[in-house]
Amino acid sequence: MQICIINGPNLNLLGTREPEIYGKESLSDVEQSLKELSKKNNVEISFVQSNAEHEIINYIQNAKSEKIKFIIINPGPLTHTSIALRDTFLSVEIPFIEIHISNIHKREEFRKKSLVSKAADGIICGFGINGYIMALDSIKKILKK
């Protein structure tokens, strides 16, 4: 099974950007943890990070032909602004879990609304980088439905 983890704008700054909110682990720390877990679960995993909305959309559009079966995405600030990202997911019909490191519902008012969530198969927020692990663990259950 091929799974892709997509990280949106500013997630390349994990570990240095507001560590009191996002933690001290870097994006490469997250990727390493997920690689180890994917090996145990016999899953192929790939990673994409971009600060450009159009690059993320292009990747999602191409994911079907690349045999991606599931996507885990932390859209970062695109969560609150990108109708295009939502529409892309609806168009490709690849199941996905939306994750956020912080609890977006306990933050500023503008962060409480996700334009992506209505298209998601699941949403995980507020568990730090453990949210990525929770999402990966959940995929097998979702695909068995």
Sequence and secondary structure as in RCSB ss.txt:
>XXXX:A:sequence
MQICIINGPNLNLLGTREPEIYGKESLSDVEQSLKELSKKNNVEISFVQSNAEHEIINYIQNAKSEKIKFIIINP
GPLTHTSIALRDTFLSVEIPFIEIHISNIHKREEFRKKSLVSKAADGIICGFGINGYIMALDSIKKILKK
>XXXX:A:secstr
 EEEEEE TTGGGTTTS HHHH S  HHHHHHHHHHHHHHTT EEEEEE S HHHHHHHHHHHTTTT  EEEEE 
GGGGGT HHHHHHHHHH   EEEEESS GGGS GGGG  SSGGG SEEEESSTTHHHHHHHHHHHHHHT 
